[in-house]
Amino acid sequence: MGSLSFPRPGRFDVVDIVEANDPKQIEQAAVIIRASGHSATETLVVTPWKEFLNVLWRLAKETRGRASRASDSLASNRRSSLKGHRGGLG
């Protein structure tokens, strides 16, 4: 479990960035910090940037595939509905 600490003015005097595979490890770290005195903690779950981009690319590919299949299906349905229709008014 890796961590970084940054002092900063404002709402929080110190920001700790902790990397862990299990959310329980983060909960334990927060309890330890709070037990050392008067402090407030806030836990935010984040995704590494490269991993986030990979998820976006995968979802974009899946969405394009579904949109393409839906478009093909719509075109096929149009062709089927127009098959017996010769045009004209009668």
JORA-V963670 format. One line per field, one symbol per residue. ss: DSSP state (~ for helix, > for strand, _ for the rest). psi: psi as a letter, one per 20 degrees, with the letter a starting at -180 (. if undefined). burial: + if it has 16 or more other ideal C-beta (glycine too) atoms within 10 Angstrom, else -. A space follows every 10 residues. Layout:
# JORA-V963670
ss: ???
psi: ???
burial: ???
This chain:
# JORA-V963670
ss: _>>>>>>___ ___>>>>>>_ __~~~~~~~~ ~~~~~_____ ________~~ ~~~~~~~~~~ ~~~~~~~~~~ ~~~~~~~~~~ ~~________
psi: oqqqppqqqb gphpppoppq hphhhggggg ggghiiaoqq qpppprpqgg gghggggghg ggghgghghg gggggghggg higipiraj.
burial: ---------- ---------- -----+--++ ---------- ---------- ---------- ---------- ---------- ----------
